[in-house]
């Protein structure tokens, strides 16, 4: 493994191109994420935000460019996907919990099946994670018995159970009721404060401003502008960024 | 018990309604064996047809073109031909190609008997439908759920076993029940290659006693009860598999 020094980025995306058929989605995206960083990717619908983070854990492949996750080249036909997915956790817009498993089983399943952890250890860890996302007592509830916000917190716990080095959040509050958005954002904020490396695609501008170390604005498959939240939200330079912010803020 | 047998004997002599499979020990034994053969054949075929369905649906999702083609060819072949012709094909065409083995009486007999051929033939017949049924169930599992499992590092086989199949099963239970009910009824075709199942034994009894009407009524009721028990069991299973907020 080449990745070792702490000054190396944890995730390094270089000149990534991606198209679905004749539709170009990513047109040369480059960005680095350092360990412990929280970065937010914002931008209009169809600008390639979700595709970009789905490429990081190889749910989508890329046409050209390089994505390095702790030295692991994602754009390598011989990529060990299991190795990659042990490093990268993902939380989805629609939670995507396993509906036939209880909250506890949802969290335990991957450590037991994929990491071959012993059941007792994983169960203890899963209960601890449920507590962390403030869902003690819900271990035997099925996803269908939980609210959207609760399901999303189980999904975050499920991702954490694999002890990833970086977690991707793909518009995780977009499907939630306004009153449950807060509880999920609070959970993510606590993770960020614990030093977890997070890459978020989000439409929650106030949240991005509060937790992000760095904001990236994408439009038509390129990164138009980026910067720390203080400067990004106050004096955006590109007219497209300004237009987007004026509509959304 | 004797007074019951006596009652049915009297029923016969007084009214002419002849139910020898109740009062006559020999016929009773024949009927019981027929019933057991039907149940045994049904259970074997139920089991293997579901196994074929699960494996076939898995192979249908293969990335190898020829694997998919073979599975589809199998489905077409068994779905588009009558089960009786399939049974004859297995028993008379394939059965005679196999070597004969020496039997207990010093002669030779076919390697596989009629019961084994009926079990094989009917399992493949119902299995072809089960593959299609399971495929429809697998397609009903949201792609995003499978993606979540992928993102957690599950392998394709683990996803199929732990996520896709359990969810697909719940979707397909009603369709599968229909197919399995048909399968139990189709076991009567084994009569054509002299498997001593219920219809065959009933035929033996009515040939000896000339009580065709009674035997026909009995057969109808017997299958009604048999399939009724299967359906009740399946419904119970369906309810037990229900999960809150899904399906």
HADDOCK unambig.tbl for C-alpha pairs under 7 A between the chains (distance, minus, plus):
assign (segid A and resid 82 and name CA) (segid B and resid 153 and name CA) 5.01 0.50 0.50
assign (segid A and resid 85 and name CA) (segid B and resid 151 and name CA) 6.01 0.50 0.50
assign (segid A and resid 85 and name CA) (segid B and resid 152 and name CA) 6.09 0.50 0.50
assign (segid A and resid 85 and name CA) (segid B and resid 153 and name CA) 5.31 0.50 0.50
assign (segid A and resid 86 and name CA) (segid B and resid 153 and name CA) 6.66 0.50 0.50
assign (segid A and resid 89 and name CA) (segid B and resid 151 and name CA) 6.93 0.50 0.50
assign (segid A and resid 89 and name CA) (segid B and resid 152 and name CA) 6.95 0.50 0.50
assign (segid A and resid 90 and name CA) (segid B and resid 151 and name CA) 6.51 0.50 0.50
assign (segid A and resid 96 and name CA) (segid B and resid 144 and name CA) 6.16 0.50 0.50
assign (segid A and resid 96 and name CA) (segid B and resid 145 and name CA) 4.94 0.50 0.50
assign (segid A and resid 96 and name CA) (segid B and resid 148 and name CA) 6.09 0.50 0.50
assign (segid A and resid 97 and name CA) (segid B and resid 145 and name CA) 6.72 0.50 0.50
assign (segid A and resid 98 and name CA) (segid B and resid 145 and name CA) 6.63 0.50 0.50
assign (segid A and resid 99 and name CA) (segid B and resid 246 and name CA) 6.58 0.50 0.50
assign (segid A and resid 100 and name CA) (segid B and resid 243 and name CA) 6.16 0.50 0.50
assign (segid A and resid 110 and name CA) (segid B and resid 152 and name CA) 6.26 0.50 0.50
assign (segid A and resid 114 and name CA) (segid B and resid 153 and name CA) 6.33 0.50 0.50
assign (segid A and resid 114 and name CA) (segid B and resid 154 and name CA) 6.03 0.50 0.50
assign (segid A and resid 142 and name CA) (segid B and resid 244 and name CA) 6.51 0.50 0.50
assign (segid A and resid 144 and name CA) (segid B and resid 244 and name CA) 5.38 0.50 0.50
assign (segid A and resid 144 and name CA) (segid B and resid 245 and name CA) 3.98 0.50 0.50
assign (segid A and resid 144 and name CA) (segid B and resid 246 and name CA) 6.58 0.50 0.50
assign (segid A and resid 145 and name CA) (segid B and resid 244 and name CA) 6.39 0.50 0.50
assign (segid A and resid 145 and name CA) (segid B and resid 245 and name CA) 6.54 0.50 0.50
